[in-house]
Amino acid sequence: MFKYIRDLHDLNILIYTVNALAARMDSAKIVTLLLMISFFRGGLSRCDIGWVNENQSCYYFSRFSTNFYTALSFCKSVGGKLIEIDSRFEWNMIKRHVQGRRFPDFYIGLTDLFSEGDWQKATTLGRQTFLQWGNGQPDNAGNNQHCVQVYVSAMKFDDLWCHYDRHFICEK
């Protein structure tokens, strides 16, 4: 019965079977089955609990807001990086998740701290080629906006002061 658990459908059938058999089994067998189920369920996704699995990457939508530097540090501490949106495909996927969960404005891993107007990925320092600036952006208001948020109501990039608190998305 446990040789070939191929996908979530097979796992759901297994869970149904365990529930049906539970009334006729002793507690040691039930515990063994539950351990096996939790092992297989964890093995179906490469992402940790609380992360979203999309296109061979994992995304964490923060449940709190903080400044850009703390967001960078948090993502690194959980084995990821502040999201670096590399393509229209990834952008559309992020938009779908943000709009579906009514996620607030959020930081992305993009900065011009090293050279004004030269937008680089904050973790890898590679040049950013995919940009979705809002009208009039980036504007570097006060000559001190060096971080980027996604302004959710328009789903556009907006340069921002790095000390402002925003939600954020990590990726790994």
C-alpha positions as CSV (number, residue, x, y, z in Angstrom):
1,M,0.0,0.0,0.0
2,F,2.9,2.5,0.7
3,K,5.2,1.5,-2.2
4,Y,4.1,4.1,-4.7
5,I,2.8,7.3,-3.4
6,R,3.1,9.4,-6.6
7,D,1.3,12.6,-6.0
8,L,-1.2,14.4,-3.8
9,H,-4.1,12.4,-5.1
10,D,-2.4,9.1,-4.0
11,L,-1.7,10.8,-0.6
12,N,-5.4,11.8,-0.2
13,I,-6.5,8.2,-0.9
14,L,-4.0,7.0,1.7
15,I,-5.3,9.4,4.3
16,Y,-8.9,8.3,3.5
17,T,-7.8,4.7,3.9
18,V,-6.0,5.3,7.2
19,N,-9.1,7.1,8.5
20,A,-11.3,4.1,7.5
21,L,-8.9,1.6,9.1
22,A,-8.2,3.6,12.2
23,A,-11.3,2.2,14.0
24,R,-9.8,-1.3,13.6
25,M,-6.2,-0.6,14.5
26,D,-4.3,-0.3,17.7
27,S,-2.6,3.0,18.7
28,A,0.9,1.9,17.7
29,K,-0.1,1.2,14.2
30,I,-2.0,4.4,13.9
31,V,1.0,6.4,15.1
32,T,3.2,4.6,12.6
33,L,0.8,5.4,9.8
34,L,0.6,9.1,10.8
35,L,4.4,9.4,10.8
36,M,4.5,7.9,7.4
37,I,1.9,10.2,6.1
38,S,3.6,13.3,7.5
39,F,6.9,12.2,5.9
40,F,5.3,11.8,2.5
41,R,3.2,15.0,2.8
42,G,6.4,16.9,3.6
43,G,8.2,15.3,0.7
44,L,5.7,16.5,-1.9
45,S,6.7,20.2,-1.6
46,R,10.2,21.5,-1.5
47,C,9.1,24.5,0.5
48,D,8.9,25.0,4.2
49,I,5.5,25.4,5.9
50,G,4.3,28.9,5.4
51,W,6.0,29.3,2.0
52,V,4.3,29.2,-1.4
53,N,5.7,26.7,-3.9
54,E,5.6,28.2,-7.5
55,N,7.7,27.3,-10.5
56,Q,10.5,25.5,-8.6
57,S,10.9,28.4,-6.2
58,C,9.5,29.1,-2.7
59,Y,8.0,32.5,-1.7
60,Y,7.3,33.8,1.8
61,F,4.8,36.6,2.1
62,S,5.7,38.4,5.4
63,R,3.1,38.7,8.1
64,F,4.7,41.9,9.5
65,S,6.2,45.0,8.2
66,T,9.8,46.3,8.7
67,N,12.4,48.4,7.1
68,F,14.3,47.3,4.0
69,Y,17.5,46.3,5.9
70,T,15.7,44.1,8.4
71,A,13.7,42.5,5.5
72,L,16.9,41.7,3.8
73,S,18.3,40.2,7.0
74,F,15.2,38.3,7.8
75,C,15.1,36.7,4.3
76,K,18.8,35.7,4.6
77,S,18.2,34.2,8.1
78,V,15.5,31.9,6.7
79,G,17.7,30.7,3.8
80,G,16.4,33.0,1.1
81,K,16.7,36.5,-0.2
82,L,14.4,39.5,-0.7
83,I,12.5,38.8,-3.9
84,E,14.3,39.7,-7.1
85,I,11.7,39.7,-9.8
86,D,13.5,38.5,-13.0
87,S,10.7,38.1,-15.5
88,R,7.2,38.9,-16.6
89,F,6.2,35.3,-15.7
90,E,7.4,35.7,-12.1
91,W,5.9,39.2,-12.0
92,N,2.5,37.9,-13.1
93,M,2.7,35.0,-10.5
94,I,3.5,37.5,-7.7
95,K,0.7,39.8,-8.8
96,R,-1.7,36.9,-8.7
97,H,-0.7,36.0,-5.1
98,V,-0.6,39.6,-3.9
99,Q,-4.0,40.4,-5.2
100,G,-5.5,37.1,-4.0
101,R,-4.4,37.6,-0.5
102,R,-4.9,41.4,-0.4
103,F,-1.2,41.8,0.5
104,P,-0.1,45.4,1.3
105,D,2.6,47.4,-0.3
106,F,5.9,45.5,-0.1
107,Y,9.6,45.7,-0.5
108,I,11.5,43.9,-3.3
109,G,15.2,43.3,-3.5
110,L,16.1,46.2,-5.6
111,T,18.2,49.2,-4.7
112,D,20.4,52.1,-6.1
113,L,22.3,52.5,-2.8
114,F,25.6,51.8,-4.5
115,S,25.1,54.2,-7.5
116,E,22.2,56.6,-7.9
117,G,19.8,55.6,-10.7
118,D,21.6,52.3,-11.3
119,W,19.1,49.8,-10.0
120,Q,20.7,46.6,-8.8
121,K,19.5,43.4,-7.2
122,A,20.1,43.9,-3.4
123,T,21.4,40.4,-2.7
124,T,23.3,39.4,-5.9
125,L,24.2,43.0,-7.0
126,G,23.3,42.0,-10.6
127,R,21.8,44.6,-12.8
128,Q,18.0,44.6,-12.8
129,T,16.6,44.3,-16.2
130,F,12.9,43.7,-15.4
131,L,11.4,47.0,-14.2
132,Q,7.7,48.0,-13.7
133,W,8.0,51.6,-12.6
134,G,4.9,53.6,-11.9
135,N,4.3,57.0,-13.6
136,G,7.0,59.5,-12.6
137,Q,9.1,56.8,-10.9
138,P,11.8,56.5,-9.8
139,D,11.8,60.1,-8.6
140,N,14.3,59.9,-5.7
141,A,12.3,62.3,-3.7
142,G,14.5,64.3,-1.3
143,N,17.6,62.7,-3.0
144,N,17.3,59.9,-0.6
145,Q,15.0,57.1,-2.0
146,H,17.2,54.1,-2.6
147,C,14.9,51.1,-2.0
148,V,11.9,49.8,-4.0
149,Q,8.4,48.9,-2.9
150,V,5.6,47.6,-5.0
151,Y,2.7,50.0,-4.7
152,V,-0.1,47.4,-4.7
153,S,-3.0,49.5,-5.8
154,A,-1.3,50.1,-9.2
155,M,1.0,47.0,-9.0
156,K,4.0,49.2,-10.0
157,F,7.5,49.8,-8.6
158,D,8.1,52.9,-6.6
159,D,11.4,54.1,-5.1
160,L,11.1,54.7,-1.3
161,W,13.1,55.7,1.8
162,C,14.7,52.5,3.1
163,H,13.8,53.2,6.7
164,Y,10.0,53.0,6.0
165,D,8.2,49.9,7.3
166,R,6.7,47.7,4.6
167,H,5.8,44.1,4.2
168,F,8.1,42.0,2.0
169,I,8.5,38.8,0.1
170,C,11.4,36.4,0.4
171,E,12.3,33.8,-2.2
172,K,14.5,30.8,-2.3
